[in-house]
Amino acid sequence: MTDIYKITGLIGVIAMGAVACNTFMPKAPETNQVMDAPLEGLSNEQNALFLAGAEEFDENYNSATGLGPIFVATSCAGCHSGDNRGHLSTVLTRFGQSDSTGNQFLDLGGPQLQHRALPGYQPEQIPAGAVTSRFIAPIVAGTGFLENVPESEILAMADPYDLDADGISGVPNWNSLPDFIYPPTSAVSMNGRYLCRFGRKASAFNLLHQATGAFNQDMGITTTLMPKNPINYLQVPQDYMNSDPEVTDASLGALVFYLQVLQAPLRRNSGNAEVLKGEALFKTIGCEKCHRETLKTGYSNISVLSEKTFHPYTDLLLHDMGQGLNDGYTEGTALPSEWKTQPLWGLGLAANAQGGQVFLLHDGRAHSINEAILFHGGESQTSRDNYNKLSESDKSAIIAFLESL
């Protein structure tokens, strides 16, 4: 099998166009206002690979380049604007069943609805009996750090039986892996399933798994790893089943590398008195028990990711968020009301990526940070109640802190 992580001699020199001296050049945004920059410390070869991956991330596919025939979006950037989170206009619909025995609708087009189609094809429809959930694409900046958190650290944060009696459990999503994912011999497994960490319900094992699935399910783009187009059970012509890879291993590898070495979102106004007050209150009312401020990566052959301390505000675990956020949909061992703790970094820039208004939580139902907090239930009920007891000025301080991330 081709190792798409070992790509040599495939990335050409990228020339930058010359700009006349008298041309007006707008001031570049500060690094803490953007999330599509590479981590510092990459080699020249790694920077070239990053730029190739960035080009693939922004590539707009069409019928001539392999799009569809059924699809949701035409590019990665179409769902992840500015490498931040998605928008209601690009929401993804997943469908399956409410128990965790495995998706019973895979032969009927699952797990994702492709609601758009090329001319001559029918958009997919939800099959009878399936339950659905709507997902907004999550933030992608900083995901290389999350990929390299050791499983032992994630498991150490889990408390499935709530042994410390704080009302917060936290469990991993143990999911079956596709044939093209080869977990390392050190990977922890349970009954043939592996600890996963990416996606709204933490159903993807690593960034290769996540990116390959997104190519296939979001855009109908085939690879050597997933060489078949998504199936529309209403219309299954021969070209659905047999398709040459539409993205090369080199391009897929460059995209995965791009995701791995995107800089993590940088703090803003971290020394502001209001922000510091809100940060202390955030921890006092219990939010940091799930939104863990600090994690550390293990060894990585990408030196800029190896053994680094970083601050994502997540534990990468599933938590029961209560009946208000129960969509009836499962992935892997994630129950309908269980959702992965989303990283909070980049939250203050969400409006920039979402057209000036924020759409938060897994389906974008919350239109402000305050509203997102109020939707929290289940294991986060106590923290939400503590937040509601605060004065308006203290609540404003917490919001100021979250907007600094």
C-alpha positions in Angstrom: 0.0 0.0 0.0 1.3 3.5 -0.8 2.4 5.4 2.2 0.9 8.8 1.5 2.8 10.3 4.4 6.1 9.8 2.6 5.9 12.1 -0.4 9.2 13.2 -2.0 9.9 15.0 -5.2 6.2 15.6 -5.9 5.8 19.2 -4.9 7.1 21.8 -7.4 8.4 25.2 -6.6 5.6 27.7 -6.0 6.4 31.1 -7.5 5.1 34.2 -6.0 4.0 37.0 -8.5 6.0 40.2 -8.3 4.1 43.3 -7.1 5.0 46.7 -8.4 6.4 49.0 -5.8 3.7 51.6 -6.3 0.9 49.1 -5.8 -1.2 49.6 -2.7 -0.9 46.6 -0.4 -3.4 46.3 2.5 -1.9 45.5 5.9 -1.8 41.8 6.5 -4.0 40.6 9.4 -2.3 39.8 12.7 -1.4 36.2 13.2 -3.9 35.9 16.1 -6.7 36.9 13.7 -6.2 34.0 11.2 -6.0 30.3 11.4 -4.7 29.2 8.0 -1.0 29.8 8.7 1.6 27.0 9.3 3.3 26.3 12.6 6.6 28.0 12.9 9.7 25.9 12.5 8.8 23.9 9.3 11.6 23.1 6.9 11.5 24.4 3.3 10.3 21.0 2.1 7.6 20.9 4.8 6.5 24.5 3.9 6.2 23.4 0.2 4.1 20.4 1.2 1.9 22.7 3.4 1.3 25.0 0.5 0.3 22.1 -1.7 -2.1 20.9 1.0 -3.5 24.4 1.3 -4.2 24.4 -2.5 -6.0 21.1 -2.2 -8.0 22.3 0.8 -9.2 25.3 -1.4 -9.7 23.3 -4.6 -13.2 23.7 -6.0 -14.2 20.4 -7.6 -16.7 20.1 -10.5 -18.0 17.3 -12.7 -14.8 17.3 -14.8 -12.5 16.9 -11.8 -14.6 14.2 -10.0 -17.3 15.9 -8.0 -20.3 13.8 -7.1 -22.4 12.5 -8.7 -24.0 13.2 -5.3 -22.4 15.6 -2.9 -22.8 18.2 -0.1 -20.0 20.7 -0.9 -17.5 21.4 -3.7 -14.4 22.0 -1.5 -13.0 21.5 1.9 -12.9 25.3 2.4 -16.6 25.5 1.5 -17.4 23.9 4.9 -14.4 25.1 6.9 -14.3 28.8 6.2 -10.9 30.3 7.2 -10.1 26.9 8.8 -12.7 27.7 11.4 -16.2 26.2 11.8 -18.9 25.8 9.2 -22.2 27.6 8.6 -25.8 26.5 8.4 -25.6 26.8 4.6 -23.1 23.9 4.6 -24.7 21.8 7.4 -24.1 18.0 7.1 -27.0 15.6 7.8 -26.0 12.2 9.2 -28.5 9.4 9.5 -28.6 6.0 11.2 -30.3 4.5 14.2 -30.5 5.4 17.9 -28.7 2.4 19.3 -24.9 1.8 19.2 -24.9 -1.6 17.4 -23.5 -0.1 14.2 -25.1 1.9 11.4 -27.9 -0.2 9.8 -28.3 2.1 6.8 -24.9 1.9 5.1 -26.5 0.0 2.2 -29.1 2.7 1.9 -26.6 5.6 1.5 -25.5 6.1 5.1 -24.0 7.6 7.1 -24.3 10.9 5.4 -27.0 12.6 3.2 -25.7 13.9 -0.1 -28.5 16.4 -0.8 -27.0 17.8 -4.0 -26.4 16.1 -7.3 -24.9 16.6 -10.8 -27.3 17.0 -13.7 -28.8 13.6 -14.6 -28.6 12.3 -11.0 -31.0 12.4 -8.1 -30.1 13.9 -4.7 -30.2 11.3 -2.0 -33.1 11.0 0.4 -33.3 9.9 4.0 -34.5 6.2 4.0 -37.6 5.3 6.0 -36.8 4.4 9.7 -33.6 6.4 10.0 -32.9 9.0 12.6 -31.0 12.1 11.6 -28.7 14.7 13.1 -27.3 17.9 11.6 -23.6 18.7 12.0 -21.9 21.9 11.3 -18.3 21.4 10.3 -15.9 21.8 13.2 -12.8 23.9 13.4 -9.7 22.4 11.7 -6.9 24.7 12.9 -4.7 23.0 15.5 -6.0 19.5 14.8 -2.4 18.2 14.4 -1.9 18.8 18.1 -5.1 16.9 19.0 -4.1 14.0 16.8 -0.9 13.6 18.8 -2.3 13.6 22.3 -1.4 10.1 23.6 -4.3 7.7 24.2 -3.1 7.2 27.7 -3.7 10.9 28.5 -7.2 10.8 27.1 -8.0 7.6 29.0 -6.6 9.3 32.2 -9.2 12.0 31.9 -12.1 9.6 31.4 -14.2 8.7 34.4 -17.0 6.4 33.1 -18.2 5.5 36.6 -17.9 9.0 38.0 -15.6 7.7 40.8 -14.9 11.2 42.0 -18.6 11.9 42.3 -18.5 15.3 40.5 -21.3 14.4 38.1 -19.0 14.3 35.1 -18.1 11.0 33.5 -16.4 11.4 30.1 -15.8 8.3 28.0 -14.0 7.7 24.7 -15.8 6.8 21.5 -14.7 3.2 20.7 -15.4 2.8 16.9 -14.7 0.2 14.3 -12.1 1.3 11.7 -12.2 1.1 7.9 -9.8 -1.3 6.2 -7.4 1.5 5.1 -6.6 2.6 8.6 -3.8 0.7 10.2 -3.6 1.7 13.9 -0.1 1.4 15.5 0.6 -1.7 17.6 0.5 0.5 20.7 -3.1 1.6 19.9 -5.6 0.7 22.6 -8.6 -1.3 21.5 -11.8 -2.6 23.1 -13.7 -5.5 21.6 -12.1 -4.8 18.2 -12.9 -1.1 18.3 -10.4 1.7 18.7 -10.3 5.0 20.6 -11.4 7.8 18.2 -11.2 11.5 18.6 -12.3 13.5 15.5 -15.7 14.6 14.5 -18.7 15.9 16.5 -19.1 12.5 18.1 -15.4 11.6 18.0 -15.9 8.8 15.4 -12.7 9.2 13.3 -9.4 7.7 14.4 -7.0 10.2 12.9 -6.7 13.0 10.3 -6.2 10.5 7.4 -9.5 8.8 8.4 -11.3 12.2 8.8 -10.0 13.7 5.5 -10.5 10.6 3.4 -14.1 10.2 4.7 -14.8 13.9 4.0 -13.6 13.6 0.4 -15.9 10.7 -0.1 -19.0 11.7 1.9 -18.9 15.4 1.5 -17.8 15.8 -2.2 -18.1 12.3 -3.8 -14.4 12.4 -4.4 -12.7 9.0 -4.6 -9.2 8.0 -3.5 -7.2 4.8 -3.5 -8.3 4.3 0.1 -12.0 4.9 -0.7 -12.4 4.1 -4.4 -16.2 4.0 -4.6 -18.5 6.9 -4.8 -21.3 7.4 -2.2 -24.3 5.3 -3.1 -27.8 6.8 -3.7 -30.1 3.8 -3.1 -32.7 5.5 -5.3 -30.4 5.5 -8.4 -27.4 3.2 -8.7 -25.9 3.4 -12.1 -22.6 1.5 -12.8 -20.4 4.6 -12.5 -21.3 4.9 -8.8 -19.6 1.6 -8.1 -16.4 1.7 -10.2 -14.5 5.0 -10.3 -10.8 5.7 -10.8 -9.3 7.6 -7.9 -10.0 11.3 -8.4 -7.5 12.5 -5.9 -3.9 11.1 -5.9 -2.2 9.7 -2.9 0.2 12.7 -3.1 -2.6 15.2 -3.0 -4.3 13.4 -0.1 -1.1 13.2 1.8 -0.4 16.9 1.3 -3.9 17.7 2.6 -3.4 15.6 5.7 0.0 17.3 6.3 -1.7 20.7 5.9 -4.2 19.8 8.6 -1.5 18.4 10.8 0.7 21.6 10.8 -1.9 24.3 10.8 -1.2 26.6 13.7 -3.4 26.4 16.7 -5.7 29.5 17.1 -3.8 32.1 19.1 -5.2 34.0 22.1 -6.1 37.7 22.0 -6.3 40.2 24.9 -5.1 37.5 27.3 -3.7 40.1 29.7 -7.0 42.1 29.8 -8.4 42.4 33.4 -11.9 41.4 32.3 -10.6 38.4 30.4 -8.5 37.3 33.4 -11.5 37.6 35.6 -13.6 35.6 33.2 -10.9 32.9 33.0 -10.9 32.4 36.7 -14.7 32.3 36.9 -14.7 29.7 34.0 -12.7 27.4 36.1 -14.5 28.2 39.4 -18.0 27.2 38.0 -16.6 23.9 36.7 -16.4 24.4 32.9 -12.7 23.4 32.8 -13.6 19.9 34.0 -14.6 19.0 30.4 -13.1 21.9 28.5 -9.5 21.0 29.7 -7.3 24.0 29.2 -4.0 22.2 28.8 -3.0 19.0 27.0 0.4 17.7 25.8 1.4 15.8 22.7 3.5 12.7 22.6 6.4 12.0 20.3 5.8 12.9 16.7 8.1 12.5 13.6 6.9 16.1 12.8 9.1 17.9 15.2 6.9 21.0 15.5 4.2 18.7 17.0 6.4 16.5 19.2 6.0 16.7 23.0 4.3 20.1 22.9 2.1 21.7 25.6 -1.0 23.4 24.1 -4.3 24.9 25.3 -7.3 23.7 23.3 -10.0 23.5 26.1 -11.2 20.0 25.4 -10.7 16.5 26.8 -11.5 14.8 23.5 -14.1 12.7 25.4 -17.8 12.1 25.0 -20.2 13.6 27.6 -23.9 13.2 28.1 -25.2 16.6 27.3 -28.8 16.0 28.4 -32.1 15.5 26.5 -32.1 19.0 25.1 -29.1 18.0 22.8 -30.3 14.4 22.2 -30.8 14.0 18.5 -31.4 10.3 18.6 -28.4 9.5 16.5 -25.4 7.4 17.3 -21.8 6.9 15.9 -19.6 4.1 17.1 -20.3 3.8 20.9 -21.5 7.4 21.1 -25.0 7.5 22.5 -27.6 9.9 21.1 -27.1 12.5 23.9 -23.3 12.1 24.0 -21.1 14.7 22.2 -17.4 15.2 22.2 -16.2 18.2 24.1 -15.4 20.7 21.3 -12.2 22.7 21.6 -12.9 26.3 22.5 -9.8 27.8 20.8 -10.9 30.0 17.8 -14.3 30.7 19.4 -13.7 34.4 19.4 -13.1 34.4 15.6 -16.2 32.2 14.8 -18.3 35.2 13.6 -15.6 36.1 11.1 -16.0 32.6 9.5 -19.8 32.5 9.8 -20.8 35.7 8.1 -20.9 38.0 11.1 -23.2 35.9 13.3 -22.2 32.8 15.3 -23.8 29.4 14.9 -22.6 27.2 17.8 -23.1 23.7 19.1 -23.1 20.7 16.8 -26.0 21.9 14.7 -25.6 25.7 14.9 -28.7 26.2 17.0 -27.1 28.6 19.4 -26.6 32.2 18.1 -24.5 33.5 20.9 -22.0 32.1 23.4 -24.4 32.8 26.2 -27.1 30.8 24.4 -24.7 27.9 23.8 -24.0 27.8 27.5 -27.7 27.7 28.3 -28.2 24.7 26.1 -25.8 22.6 28.2 -27.4 19.9 30.3 -26.7 16.4 31.5 -23.1 16.3 32.9 -22.7 20.0 32.3 -25.9 20.9 34.2 -24.1 21.9 37.4 -21.8 24.2 35.5 -24.7 25.8 33.6 -26.6 26.3 36.9 -23.5 27.9 38.4 -23.2 30.2 35.4 -26.9 31.2 35.8 -26.3 32.2 39.4 -23.6 34.7 38.5 -24.2 38.4 38.2 -24.5 39.9 34.8 -21.0 41.5 35.1 -19.5 38.1 35.9 -21.3 36.4 33.0 -19.9 39.2 30.7 -16.4 38.5 32.0 -16.8 34.8 31.1 -18.0 35.7 27.6 -15.0 38.1 27.3 -12.7 35.3 28.2 -14.2 32.9 25.7 -14.0 35.6 23.0 -10.3 35.9 23.7 -9.7 32.3 22.7 
